[in-house]
Amino acid sequence: MSTQTLAKPHYGTFTIERTYPHSPERVFRAFKEPEAHFRWFVSGEGWEIDAYTHDFRVGGHEHGRFRPTGQTFTLSNDVRYLEITPAKRIVNAYTMSMDGKPFSHSLSIVELYSDGKGGCRLVYTEQGAYYGDASDVKNRRAGCEELFGKLDAELRDHP
């Protein structure tokens, strides 16, 4: 039996809403297409990508291993797709780890709605267990906000 003490998780739920001037079908493709997803969700200035796979299907596994430029520790994101309804909803469970040790487990739901004007209203809800401190929920939300800003740039730059 292990004598290691488990970190007490901080639980949190948050919702982010964004409107994009693109159809729900176009926004959905930015999640589905590997090259597009890599551009807005994975790559970015200041990051080195060590590995990335994108298996976008129910039961599919997405894996990314990355690190801040010049750092030796690695972060990873492991995603399992639970539900995919084209241009409507994406549900996944994911674990984020540092050097192989999980620091969060989350369930996320992306909902896509027509805004009635040719655009898309995206509603993202995440519920998670975070194994750091009480600021983890706020920090995760900020990271997701940043990603949805990158999604906006992806849609604008690659219509």
C-alpha positions, 0 to 999 in steps of 0.5 A: 500500500502506498503511503503517498498523500493525495492532494485534495482537489479543488472543484470548479465549474465555469462557462464561457460564451463567445459569438463568432461571425461564422456558421456553426458548421465552420466553427465545428470544422475548426475543432474537427480538422487536424491542421486547423485544430493544431493551429489554434489549440496546440501551437503558439508562441513560446511553446515547443510541441513534443508530440501531438495526435488528433483522433476526432471521433467518439471514443477517439484519443487526442494527445499533446505533449509540450513545454514552454520554450527553454524549459525542461518540464513537460506538460501533457493533455490527454483527451477522450471524445465522449460525444460528437454531434456535428455543428452542435455539440462536442463532449470530452473528458481530459487530463492535464499532467506535468512530467506525467503527474496529473494536475487536473481532470475535467469534463468539457462541453462545447455547444454551438448554436446559430445566432440567427444572423449567419454566425455562431454562439459557442457555449463552453462549460467545464467541470473539473477537479484541480490538484493545485490551489484555489486559483486553479479554476480561475487560471483554467478559465483564463487559459480557455478564454485565451484559446477561444481568442485563438479560435477567433483568429483561426476563423478569421485567418482561415475562413 
